[in-house]
Amino acid sequence: MTDPTPFNRLLGERVRRLVEKDGRSMEAISLAAGMGPHTVSRIVHGHAVKVETLLAVMYELDAGPSDLEGVYADFAEHRKERADG
């Protein structure tokens, strides 16, 4: 595996906090979201995922608008840093 991007590390941390708040295991959340048993773990560890996968997991974690705004803000900052070199 290549090293996670700064954005994927931030995303993983956000998802990890939501998992801790939820109280279920990552495997249970993955399965409840209709994904493979290791999907949430992969996100937490910085693997890239499709948008629909992320949204399914965030929905299962009952993420609110502020959580999604935070993900977008992290993404925008990462894009800006890449553009600035």
Gaussian input, Z-matrix of N, CA and C with variables (Angstrom, degrees):
# hf/3-21g

backbone

0 1
 N
 C     1     B1
 C     2     B2     1     A1
 N     3     B3     2     A2     1     D1
 C     4     B4     3     A3     2     D2
 C     5     B5     4     A4     3     D3
 N     6     B6     5     A5     4     D4
 C     7     B7     6     A6     5     D5
 C     8     B8     7     A7     6     D6
 N     9     B9     8     A8     7     D7
 C    10    B10     9     A9     8     D8
 C    11    B11    10    A10     9     D9
 N    12    B12    11    A11    10    D10
 C    13    B13    12    A12    11    D11
 C    14    B14    13    A13    12    D12
 N    15    B15    14    A14    13    D13
 C    16    B16    15    A15    14    D14
 C    17    B17    16    A16    15    D15
 N    18    B18    17    A17    16    D16
 C    19    B19    18    A18    17    D17
 C    20    B20    19    A19    18    D18
 N    21    B21    20    A20    19    D19
 C    22    B22    21    A21    20    D20
 C    23    B23    22    A22    21    D21
 N    24    B24    23    A23    22    D22
 C    25    B25    24    A24    23    D23
 C    26    B26    25    A25    24    D24
 N    27    B27    26    A26    25    D25
 C    28    B28    27    A27    26    D26
 C    29    B29    28    A28    27    D27
 N    30    B30    29    A29    28    D28
 C    31    B31    30    A30    29    D29
 C    32    B32    31    A31    30    D30
 N    33    B33    32    A32    31    D31
 C    34    B34    33    A33    32    D32
 C    35    B35    34    A34    33    D33
 N    36    B36    35    A35    34    D34
 C    37    B37    36    A36    35    D35
 C    38    B38    37    A37    36    D36
 N    39    B39    38    A38    37    D37
 C    40    B40    39    A39    38    D38
 C    41    B41    40    A40    39    D39
 N    42    B42    41    A41    40    D40
 C    43    B43    42    A42    41    D41
 C    44    B44    43    A43    42    D42
 N    45    B45    44    A44    43    D43
 C    46    B46    45    A45    44    D44
 C    47    B47    46    A46    45    D45
 N    48    B48    47    A47    46    D46
 C    49    B49    48    A48    47    D47
 C    50    B50    49    A49    48    D48
 N    51    B51    50    A50    49    D49
 C    52    B52    51    A51    50    D50
 C    53    B53    52    A52    51    D51
 N    54    B54    53    A53    52    D52
 C    55    B55    54    A54    53    D53
 C    56    B56    55    A55    54    D54
 N    57    B57    56    A56    55    D55
 C    58    B58    57    A57    56    D56
 C    59    B59    58    A58    57    D57
 N    60    B60    59    A59    58    D58
 C    61    B61    60    A60    59    D59
 C    62    B62    61    A61    60    D60
 N    63    B63    62    A62    61    D61
 C    64    B64    63    A63    62    D62
 C    65    B65    64    A64    63    D63
 N    66    B66    65    A65    64    D64
 C    67    B67    66    A66    65    D65
 C    68    B68    67    A67    66    D66
 N    69    B69    68    A68    67    D67
 C    70    B70    69    A69    68    D68
 C    71    B71    70    A70    69    D69
 N    72    B72    71    A71    70    D70
 C    73    B73    72    A72    71    D71
 C    74    B74    73    A73    72    D72
 N    75    B75    74    A74    73    D73
 C    76    B76    75    A75    74    D74
 C    77    B77    76    A76    75    D75
 N    78    B78    77    A77    76    D76
 C    79    B79    78    A78    77    D77
 C    80    B80    79    A79    78    D78
 N    81    B81    80    A80    79    D79
 C    82    B82    81    A81    80    D80
 C    83    B83    82    A82    81    D81
 N    84    B84    83    A83    82    D82
 C    85    B85    84    A84    83    D83
 C    86    B86    85    A85    84    D84
 N    87    B87    86    A86    85    D85
 C    88    B88    87    A87    86    D86
 C    89    B89    88    A88    87    D87
 N    90    B90    89    A89    88    D88
 C    91    B91    90    A90    89    D89
 C    92    B92    91    A91    90    D90
 N    93    B93    92    A92    91    D91
 C    94    B94    93    A93    92    D92
 C    95    B95    94    A94    93    D93
 N    96    B96    95    A95    94    D94
 C    97    B97    96    A96    95    D95
 C    98    B98    97    A97    96    D96
 N    99    B99    98    A98    97    D97
 C   100   B100    99    A99    98    D98
 C   101   B101   100   A100    99    D99
 N   102   B102   101   A101   100   D100
 C   103   B103   102   A102   101   D101
 C   104   B104   103   A103   102   D102
 N   105   B105   104   A104   103   D103
 C   106   B106   105   A105   104   D104
 C   107   B107   106   A106   105   D105
 N   108   B108   107   A107   106   D106
 C   109   B109   108   A108   107   D107
 C   110   B110   109   A109   108   D108
 N   111   B111   110   A110   109   D109
 C   112   B112   111   A111   110   D110
 C   113   B113   112   A112   111   D111
 N   114   B114   113   A113   112   D112
 C   115   B115   114   A114   113   D113
 C   116   B116   115   A115   114   D114
 N   117   B117   116   A116   115   D115
 C   118   B118   117   A117   116   D116
 C   119   B119   118   A118   117   D117
 N   120   B120   119   A119   118   D118
 C   121   B121   120   A120   119   D119
 C   122   B122   121   A121   120   D120
 N   123   B123   122   A122   121   D121
 C   124   B124   123   A123   122   D122
 C   125   B125   124   A124   123   D123
 N   126   B126   125   A125   124   D124
 C   127   B127   126   A126   125   D125
 C   128   B128   127   A127   126   D126
 N   129   B129   128   A128   127   D127
 C   130   B130   129   A129   128   D128
 C   131   B131   130   A130   129   D129
 N   132   B132   131   A131   130   D130
 C   133   B133   132   A132   131   D131
 C   134   B134   133   A133   132   D132
 N   135   B135   134   A134   133   D133
 C   136   B136   135   A135   134   D134
 C   137   B137   136   A136   135   D135
 N   138   B138   137   A137   136   D136
 C   139   B139   138   A138   137   D137
 C   140   B140   139   A139   138   D138
 N   141   B141   140   A140   139   D139
 C   142   B142   141   A141   140   D140
 C   143   B143   142   A142   141   D141
 N   144   B144   143   A143   142   D142
 C   145   B145   144   A144   143   D143
 C   146   B146   145   A145   144   D144
 N   147   B147   146   A146   145   D145
 C   148   B148   147   A147   146   D146
 C   149   B149   148   A148   147   D147
 N   150   B150   149   A149   148   D148
 C   151   B151   150   A150   149   D149
 C   152   B152   151   A151   150   D150
 N   153   B153   152   A152   151   D151
 C   154   B154   153   A153   152   D152
 C   155   B155   154   A154   153   D153
 N   156   B156   155   A155   154   D154
 C   157   B157   156   A156   155   D155
 C   158   B158   157   A157   156   D156
 N   159   B159   158   A158   157   D157
 C   160   B160   159   A159   158   D158
 C   161   B161   160   A160   159   D159
 N   162   B162   161   A161   160   D160
 C   163   B163   162   A162   161   D161
 C   164   B164   163   A163   162   D162
 N   165   B165   164   A164   163   D163
 C   166   B166   165   A165   164   D164
 C   167   B167   166   A166   165   D165
 N   168   B168   167   A167   166   D166
 C   169   B169   168   A168   167   D167
 C   170   B170   169   A169   168   D168
 N   171   B171   170   A170   169   D169
 C   172   B172   171   A171   170   D170
 C   173   B173   172   A172   171   D171
 N   174   B174   173   A173   172   D172
 C   175   B175   174   A174   173   D173
 C   176   B176   175   A175   174   D174
 N   177   B177   176   A176   175   D175
 C   178   B178   177   A177   176   D176
 C   179   B179   178   A178   177   D177
 N   180   B180   179   A179   178   D178
 C   181   B181   180   A180   179   D179
 C   182   B182   181   A181   180   D180
 N   183   B183   182   A182   181   D181
 C   184   B184   183   A183   182   D182
 C   185   B185   184   A184   183   D183
 N   186   B186   185   A185   184   D184
 C   187   B187   186   A186   185   D185
 C   188   B188   187   A187   186   D186
 N   189   B189   188   A188   187   D187
 C   190   B190   189   A189   188   D188
 C   191   B191   190   A190   189   D189
 N   192   B192   191   A191   190   D190
 C   193   B193   192   A192   191   D191
 C   194   B194   193   A193   192   D192
 N   195   B195   194   A194   193   D193
 C   196   B196   195   A195   194   D194
 C   197   B197   196   A196   195   D195
 N   198   B198   197   A197   196   D196
 C   199   B199   198   A198   197   D197
 C   200   B200   199   A199   198   D198
 N   201   B201   200   A200   199   D199
 C   202   B202   201   A201   200   D200
 C   203   B203   202   A202   201   D201
 N   204   B204   203   A203   202   D202
 C   205   B205   204   A204   203   D203
 C   206   B206   205   A205   204   D204
 N   207   B207   206   A206   205   D205
 C   208   B208   207   A207   206   D206
 C   209   B209   208   A208   207   D207
 N   210   B210   209   A209   208   D208
 C   211   B211   210   A210   209   D209
 C   212   B212   211   A211   210   D210
 N   213   B213   212   A212   211   D211
 C   214   B214   213   A213   212   D212
 C   215   B215   214   A214   213   D213
 N   216   B216   215   A215   214   D214
 C   217   B217   216   A216   215   D215
 C   218   B218   217   A217   216   D216
 N   219   B219   218   A218   217   D217
 C   220   B220   219   A219   218   D218
 C   221   B221   220   A220   219   D219
 N   222   B222   221   A221   220   D220
 C   223   B223   222   A222   221   D221
 C   224   B224   223   A223   222   D222
 N   225   B225   224   A224   223   D223
 C   226   B226   225   A225   224   D224
 C   227   B227   226   A226   225   D225
 N   228   B228   227   A227   226   D226
 C   229   B229   228   A228   227   D227
 C   230   B230   229   A229   228   D228
 N   231   B231   230   A230   229   D229
 C   232   B232   231   A231   230   D230
 C   233   B233   232   A232   231   D231
 N   234   B234   233   A233   232   D232
 C   235   B235   234   A234   233   D233
 C   236   B236   235   A235   234   D234
 N   237   B237   236   A236   235   D235
 C   238   B238   237   A237   236   D236
 C   239   B239   238   A238   237   D237
 N   240   B240   239   A239   238   D238
 C   241   B241   240   A240   239   D239
 C   242   B242   241   A241   240   D240
 N   243   B243   242   A242   241   D241
 C   244   B244   243   A243   242   D242
 C   245   B245   244   A244   243   D243
 N   246   B246   245   A245   244   D244
 C   247   B247   246   A246   245   D245
 C   248   B248   247   A247   246   D246
 N   249   B249   248   A248   247   D247
 C   250   B250   249   A249   248   D248
 C   251   B251   250   A250   249   D249
 N   252   B252   251   A251   250   D250
 C   253   B253   252   A252   251   D251
 C   254   B254   253   A253   252   D252

   B1=1.4435
   B2=1.5246
   B3=1.3111
   B4=1.4527
   B5=1.5151
   B6=1.3116
   B7=1.4600
   B8=1.5168
   B9=1.3373
   B10=1.4583
   B11=1.5242
   B12=1.3169
   B13=1.4550
   B14=1.5265
   B15=1.3325
   B16=1.4682
   B17=1.5343
   B18=1.3408
   B19=1.4602
   B20=1.5270
   B21=1.3321
   B22=1.4565
   B23=1.5254
   B24=1.3380
   B25=1.4719
   B26=1.5230
   B27=1.3379
   B28=1.4761
   B29=1.5237
   B30=1.3216
   B31=1.4523
   B32=1.5225
   B33=1.3041
   B34=1.4600
   B35=1.5140
   B36=1.3110
   B37=1.4685
   B38=1.5280
   B39=1.3176
   B40=1.4713
   B41=1.5230
   B42=1.3254
   B43=1.4627
   B44=1.5312
   B45=1.3159
   B46=1.4706
   B47=1.5227
   B48=1.3426
   B49=1.4720
   B50=1.5301
   B51=1.3314
   B52=1.4652
   B53=1.5327
   B54=1.3206
   B55=1.4710
   B56=1.5212
   B57=1.3158
   B58=1.4695
   B59=1.5271
   B60=1.3084
   B61=1.4702
   B62=1.5237
   B63=1.3335
   B64=1.4605
   B65=1.5293
   B66=1.3225
   B67=1.4562
   B68=1.5181
   B69=1.3313
   B70=1.4628
   B71=1.5257
   B72=1.3244
   B73=1.4617
   B74=1.5237
   B75=1.3216
   B76=1.4609
   B77=1.5270
   B78=1.3159
   B79=1.4624
   B80=1.5254
   B81=1.3221
   B82=1.4678
   B83=1.5205
   B84=1.3153
   B85=1.4656
   B86=1.5257
   B87=1.3269
   B88=1.4627
   B89=1.5223
   B90=1.3178
   B91=1.4558
   B92=1.5290
   B93=1.3321
   B94=1.4644
   B95=1.5271
   B96=1.3390
   B97=1.4651
   B98=1.5239
   B99=1.3367
   B100=1.4556
   B101=1.5168
   B102=1.3020
   B103=1.4611
   B104=1.5259
   B105=1.3295
   B106=1.4551
   B107=1.5177
   B108=1.3312
   B109=1.4655
   B110=1.5264
   B111=1.3261
   B112=1.4685
   B113=1.5315
   B114=1.3155
   B115=1.4691
   B116=1.5230
   B117=1.3209
   B118=1.4685
   B119=1.5203
   B120=1.3118
   B121=1.4604
   B122=1.5249
   B123=1.3272
   B124=1.4661
   B125=1.5338
   B126=1.3303
   B127=1.4721
   B128=1.5282
   B129=1.3252
   B130=1.4694
   B131=1.5294
   B132=1.3230
   B133=1.4628
   B134=1.5264
   B135=1.3293
   B136=1.4581
   B137=1.5130
   B138=1.3168
   B139=1.4674
   B140=1.5267
   B141=1.3071
   B142=1.4628
   B143=1.5315
   B144=1.3199
   B145=1.4653
   B146=1.5200
   B147=1.3206
   B148=1.4561
   B149=1.5272
   B150=1.3129
   B151=1.4645
   B152=1.5279
   B153=1.3317
   B154=1.4594
   B155=1.5263
   B156=1.3282
   B157=1.4622
   B158=1.5171
   B159=1.3263
   B160=1.4539
   B161=1.5224
   B162=1.3314
   B163=1.4627
   B164=1.5242
   B165=1.3284
   B166=1.4597
   B167=1.5272
   B168=1.3232
   B169=1.4650
   B170=1.5281
   B171=1.3255
   B172=1.4691
   B173=1.5310
   B174=1.3190
   B175=1.4637
   B176=1.5284
   B177=1.3193
   B178=1.4669
   B179=1.5228
   B180=1.3260
   B181=1.4657
   B182=1.5241
   B183=1.3267
   B184=1.4622
   B185=1.5309
   B186=1.3304
   B187=1.4671
   B188=1.5205
   B189=1.3061
   B190=1.4518
   B191=1.5154
   B192=1.3196
   B193=1.4609
   B194=1.5294
   B195=1.3203
   B196=1.4766
   B197=1.5316
   B198=1.3342
   B199=1.4682
   B200=1.5228
   B201=1.3221
   B202=1.4681
   B203=1.5230
   B204=1.3236
   B205=1.4693
   B206=1.5225
   B207=1.3285
   B208=1.4637
   B209=1.5172
   B210=1.3385
   B211=1.4650
   B212=1.5273
   B213=1.3269
   B214=1.4615
   B215=1.5317
   B216=1.3204
   B217=1.4729
   B218=1.5299
   B219=1.3255
   B220=1.4682
   B221=1.5248
   B222=1.3375
   B223=1.4510
   B224=1.5297
   B225=1.3346
   B226=1.4633
   B227=1.5277
   B228=1.3207
   B229=1.4689
   B230=1.5268
   B231=1.3181
   B232=1.4672
   B233=1.5406
   B234=1.3263
   B235=1.4737
   B236=1.5231
   B237=1.3382
   B238=1.4628
   B239=1.5318
   B240=1.3268
   B241=1.4579
   B242=1.5271
   B243=1.3198
   B244=1.4730
   B245=1.5227
   B246=1.3295
   B247=1.4633
   B248=1.5376
   B249=1.3389
   B250=1.4641
   B251=1.5315
   B252=1.3243
   B253=1.4626
   B254=1.4504
   A1=109.29
   A2=116.28
   A3=119.79
   A4=108.86
   A5=115.73
   A6=119.63
   A7=109.84
   A8=117.18
   A9=119.63
   A10=111.22
   A11=115.17
   A12=119.23
   A13=108.73
   A14=117.63
   A15=118.88
   A16=111.87
   A17=116.49
   A18=118.88
   A19=111.16
   A20=118.37
   A21=120.51
   A22=111.98
   A23=117.18
   A24=119.62
   A25=110.20
   A26=116.96
   A27=120.45
   A28=111.10
   A29=116.53
   A30=120.82
   A31=110.29
   A32=116.20
   A33=120.02
   A34=112.38
   A35=116.57
   A36=120.48
   A37=110.97
   A38=116.93
   A39=120.20
   A40=111.04
   A41=116.32
   A42=120.36
   A43=109.96
   A44=117.92
   A45=121.24
   A46=111.28
   A47=116.63
   A48=120.23
   A49=111.18
   A50=116.70
   A51=120.03
   A52=111.16
   A53=116.56
   A54=120.52
   A55=109.99
   A56=116.85
   A57=120.15
   A58=110.93
   A59=116.14
   A60=121.40
   A61=110.59
   A62=116.79
   A63=122.40
   A64=111.92
   A65=116.31
   A66=120.69
   A67=115.99
   A68=117.92
   A69=120.21
   A70=109.38
   A71=114.81
   A72=119.15
   A73=109.57
   A74=116.39
   A75=120.75
   A76=110.56
   A77=116.38
   A78=119.61
   A79=110.91
   A80=117.72
   A81=121.00
   A82=110.92
   A83=117.09
   A84=121.15
   A85=109.86
   A86=117.02
   A87=121.36
   A88=111.08
   A89=116.31
   A90=120.92
   A91=111.18
   A92=117.34
   A93=120.80
   A94=111.20
   A95=116.92
   A96=121.49
   A97=111.57
   A98=117.14
   A99=120.97
   A100=113.16
   A101=116.51
   A102=122.03
   A103=109.74
   A104=115.15
   A105=120.39
   A106=110.22
   A107=118.09
   A108=121.56
   A109=115.47
   A110=117.85
   A111=119.52
   A112=113.28
   A113=117.35
   A114=120.49
   A115=112.50
   A116=117.99
   A117=119.90
   A118=110.29
   A119=117.15
   A120=120.26
   A121=110.81
   A122=116.90
   A123=120.73
   A124=110.55
   A125=117.05
   A126=120.10
   A127=109.50
   A128=116.40
   A129=121.21
   A130=111.20
   A131=117.00
   A132=120.82
   A133=113.75
   A134=117.45
   A135=120.49
   A136=116.56
   A137=117.57
   A138=119.36
   A139=109.78
   A140=116.59
   A141=121.15
   A142=109.01
   A143=115.95
   A144=121.49
   A145=109.35
   A146=115.37
   A147=120.64
   A148=109.24
   A149=115.44
   A150=120.84
   A151=110.32
   A152=117.72
   A153=119.40
   A154=112.02
   A155=117.23
   A156=120.79
   A157=110.02
   A158=116.38
   A159=120.12
   A160=110.92
   A161=117.00
   A162=119.66
   A163=111.91
   A164=118.40
   A165=120.66
   A166=110.76
   A167=116.73
   A168=120.81
   A169=110.23
   A170=116.76
   A171=120.19
   A172=110.17
   A173=117.01
   A174=121.17
   A175=109.82
   A176=116.53
   A177=120.69
   A178=111.33
   A179=116.67
   A180=121.48
   A181=112.64
   A182=116.16
   A183=122.02
   A184=111.29
   A185=115.25
   A186=120.87
   A187=109.23
   A188=116.06
   A189=121.03
   A190=112.22
   A191=115.64
   A192=120.28
   A193=113.34
   A194=117.31
   A195=118.56
   A196=110.90
   A197=117.31
   A198=120.34
   A199=110.58
   A200=116.10
   A201=120.28
   A202=111.12
   A203=117.33
   A204=120.53
   A205=110.24
   A206=116.82
   A207=120.91
   A208=112.08
   A209=116.62
   A210=120.68
   A211=109.61
   A212=116.09
   A213=119.56
   A214=110.74
   A215=117.92
   A216=121.13
   A217=110.41
   A218=117.18
   A219=120.35
   A220=110.64
   A221=116.36
   A222=120.78
   A223=110.93
   A224=116.67
   A225=121.07
   A226=110.99
   A227=116.95
   A228=120.63
   A229=110.16
   A230=116.83
   A231=120.34
   A232=109.93
   A233=117.90
   A234=121.67
   A235=110.62
   A236=115.79
   A237=120.39
   A238=110.35
   A239=116.68
   A240=120.49
   A241=111.23
   A242=117.12
   A243=120.47
   A244=111.26
   A245=116.14
   A246=120.58
   A247=111.12
   A248=115.41
   A249=119.91
   A250=112.27
   A251=115.81
   A252=121.22
   A253=111.18
   D1=138.74
   D2=173.49
   D3=-77.33
   D4=160.18
   D5=179.17
   D6=-63.40
   D7=140.30
   D8=177.76
   D9=-63.52
   D10=148.34
   D11=175.03
   D12=-70.37
   D13=161.73
   D14=175.97
   D15=-55.26
   D16=-39.22
   D17=178.49
   D18=-63.26
   D19=-45.47
   D20=-179.17
   D21=-64.69
   D22=-32.89
   D23=174.86
   D24=-65.15
   D25=-44.29
   D26=178.43
   D27=-63.90
   D28=-42.50
   D29=178.41
   D30=-61.30
   D31=-45.11
   D32=178.26
   D33=-59.19
   D34=-40.50
   D35=178.44
   D36=-65.84
   D37=-42.02
   D38=177.45
   D39=-60.56
   D40=-46.04
   D41=-179.49
   D42=-65.93
   D43=-40.14
   D44=178.26
   D45=-57.56
   D46=-43.63
   D47=178.95
   D48=-64.00
   D49=-39.71
   D50=177.94
   D51=-65.83
   D52=-38.05
   D53=177.49
   D54=-63.39
   D55=-45.20
   D56=179.21
   D57=-60.52
   D58=-42.23
   D59=178.37
   D60=-63.78
   D61=-38.81
   D62=-178.35
   D63=-67.10
   D64=-41.61
   D65=177.28
   D66=92.91
   D67=-12.68
   D68=177.11
   D69=-86.56
   D70=164.91
   D71=176.16
   D72=-72.59
   D73=159.23
   D74=176.53
   D75=-61.07
   D76=-37.92
   D77=178.83
   D78=-63.80
   D79=-44.18
   D80=-179.72
   D81=-62.63
   D82=-40.32
   D83=179.50
   D84=-67.09
   D85=-43.51
   D86=178.50
   D87=-57.16
   D88=-48.48
   D89=-178.12
   D90=-66.80
   D91=-40.41
   D92=178.57
   D93=-64.40
   D94=-28.98
   D95=178.33
   D96=-82.16
   D97=-1.20
   D98=179.13
   D99=81.67
   D100=23.19
   D101=-177.77
   D102=-112.20
   D103=174.50
   D104=174.16
   D105=-64.67
   D106=161.03
   D107=-172.95
   D108=-65.00
   D109=-15.59
   D110=-176.05
   D111=-110.36
   D112=9.19
   D113=-175.12
   D114=-59.97
   D115=-50.00
   D116=-178.17
   D117=-64.16
   D118=-40.62
   D119=177.80
   D120=-59.21
   D121=-41.14
   D122=179.32
   D123=-63.04
   D124=-40.66
   D125=178.22
   D126=-64.36
   D127=-47.92
   D128=-178.74
   D129=-58.65
   D130=-33.34
   D131=-179.16
   D132=-89.75
   D133=9.11
   D134=170.62
   D135=91.90
   D136=11.49
   D137=176.04
   D138=-73.81
   D139=144.96
   D140=176.57
   D141=-72.13
   D142=143.97
   D143=178.51
   D144=-136.02
   D145=159.73
   D146=175.54
   D147=-70.23
   D148=153.77
   D149=-179.70
   D150=-58.20
   D151=-44.86
   D152=-177.66
   D153=-64.41
   D154=-31.26
   D155=175.74
   D156=-67.32
   D157=-47.64
   D158=179.00
   D159=-59.97
   D160=-45.20
   D161=-178.96
   D162=-64.91
   D163=-37.11
   D164=177.26
   D165=-63.13
   D166=-41.69
   D167=178.91
   D168=-68.06
   D169=-44.83
   D170=179.80
   D171=-61.87
   D172=-38.97
   D173=177.84
   D174=-62.86
   D175=-45.97
   D176=179.77
   D177=-62.82
   D178=-31.54
   D179=178.52
   D180=-83.70
   D181=2.76
   D182=-179.85
   D183=57.82
   D184=39.91
   D185=178.24
   D186=-66.64
   D187=137.96
   D188=-179.66
   D189=-95.53
   D190=177.62
   D191=179.74
   D192=-55.43
   D193=-37.41
   D194=-179.21
   D195=-66.63
   D196=-33.76
   D197=176.41
   D198=-64.68
   D199=-44.82
   D200=-179.92
   D201=-68.61
   D202=-36.86
   D203=175.91
   D204=-62.34
   D205=-39.03
   D206=178.12
   D207=-63.13
   D208=-41.57
   D209=177.64
   D210=-61.47
   D211=-45.43
   D212=-179.68
   D213=-64.55
   D214=-41.93
   D215=179.38
   D216=-61.66
   D217=-41.84
   D218=177.24
   D219=-61.99
   D220=-42.96
   D221=179.56
   D222=-62.68
   D223=-46.12
   D224=-179.61
   D225=-61.34
   D226=-41.05
   D227=179.06
   D228=-65.91
   D229=-41.46
   D230=179.28
   D231=-63.23
   D232=-42.88
   D233=178.93
   D234=-62.60
   D235=-41.53
   D236=-179.61
   D237=-63.88
   D238=-43.73
   D239=178.79
   D240=-62.45
   D241=-40.11
   D242=177.58
   D243=-64.32
   D244=-40.15
   D245=-178.80
   D246=-68.40
   D247=-34.40
   D248=-179.37
   D249=-77.76
   D250=-13.54
   D251=176.38
   D252=80.71

